[in-house]
């Protein structure tokens, strides 16, 4: 897994966390859900990259 992929996944997760927090503060359930979904997407990408790394070794 390249450093670029790790950085993108981390940035995506942070952005999702920010969206979720903003949704909670503004009582916007849709934004909160989008944030949780974005974090889950980043976690899945990270898991996929980890599997690819494990197969390469």
C-alpha positions in Angstrom: 0.0 0.0 0.0 1.4 3.3 -1.0 1.8 6.3 1.3 -0.6 8.1 -1.0 -3.4 5.6 -0.4 -2.8 5.7 3.4 -3.0 9.5 3.3 -6.2 9.5 1.2 -7.9 7.0 3.5 -6.9 9.0 6.6 -8.1 12.2 5.0 -11.4 10.6 4.0 -11.9 9.3 7.6 -11.1 12.7 9.1 -13.4 14.4 6.7 -16.2 11.9 7.6 -15.6 12.5 11.3 -15.9 16.3 10.7 -19.1 15.9 8.8 -20.5 13.7 11.5 -19.6 16.2 14.2 -21.0 19.1 12.2 -24.2 17.1 11.7 -24.5 16.6 15.5 -23.9 20.2 16.3 -26.4 21.5 13.7 -28.9 18.7 14.4 -28.6 17.6 10.8 -29.2 13.9 10.7 -28.4 13.6 7.0 -25.0 15.2 7.4 -24.3 13.1 10.4 -25.2 9.9 8.4 -23.0 11.1 5.5 -20.1 11.5 7.9 -20.6 8.0 9.3 -20.8 6.5 5.8 -17.6 8.3 4.7 -15.8 7.0 7.7 -17.0 3.5 7.0 -15.9 3.8 3.3 -12.4 4.9 4.4 -12.2 1.9 6.8 -13.2 -0.5 4.1 -10.6 0.9 1.7 -8.0 0.6 4.4 -9.0 -3.0 5.1 -8.8 -3.8 1.4 -5.3 -2.2 1.1 -4.2 -4.2 4.2 -5.4 -7.5 2.5 -3.5 -6.6 -0.7 -0.4 -5.9 1.4 -0.7 -9.2 3.2 -1.0 -11.1 -0.1 2.1 -9.4 -1.4 4.2 -10.6 1.6 
